[in-house]
Amino acid sequence: MILRELREAAGLSQYMLAKRSGVTQGQIWRIETEGQGATSDTINRLCDALGCTADELLGREPPREAS
């Protein structure tokens, strides 16, 4: 999962992404640093907050270019 890269490209801190997505900052940290898996609900929340697809978040396709 390339969560950190997408988050940083969006100019968000972990705290800001947590507030925007409703996912706890601790969970975001675990996903980014420990590679801990995420539920489908968590993935959907993060995608909505980052404006990306699940395939982008999971690294199945390259992130879209920022517009």
N, C-alpha and C positions, 0 to 999 in steps of 0.2 A: 504494500500500500504506500502510496507516495503523498500521504497526507501533509507532511511537513512542507514539501515543495509547493503544493497547491496553496497551503495556508500562507506561506511566505510570499508567494506570487500575488496573492490577494491583499497583501499588506496587513495581515491580521496576526495578533499575538494569540497564544493559546487561550488566554483569558477572553479576548474578544470573540474568538471562534466559539468558545463555550457559551458565552452570552447569546450569540447569534443563533446557535444551533440547538441549545438546550441539552447538549452533551456536556458532562462534567469536565472540568479542566484536567482532573486526574486521569480520566479515561482517555482524553486526547493525548496526554503525556505518555500513557502506557502504549497506546497504538503507535505513536511516533518513535518512542525509544526502545520499547521491548518487542515491537512487532506483534503485540497482542491482537488477536482477532476482534472483530466487531460484529454485532448483530446486524441483521438487515435493516432494522429500525434505525440504528446508529448510523449506518452507511447512508441511508436516505436523508437523515437530518443533516449530516455533514455535506452531502451533495447539494442539498437545497441551500445551505448557508454559503457554500463556496461557488455555486453556480456551475457545477460540473456534473458529469454523468458518473454512474457507478463504475463503468468500465475505465474511465479516466482515473478515478480514485483508487481503483484496484490495480492500476498499471496495465490493463489489458489493451489500452489504446493510448497514444500520446495525448497529453493535454492540448486543448484547443488554444490557439493563439489569442492573447488578450486583445480586446477590441478597443 
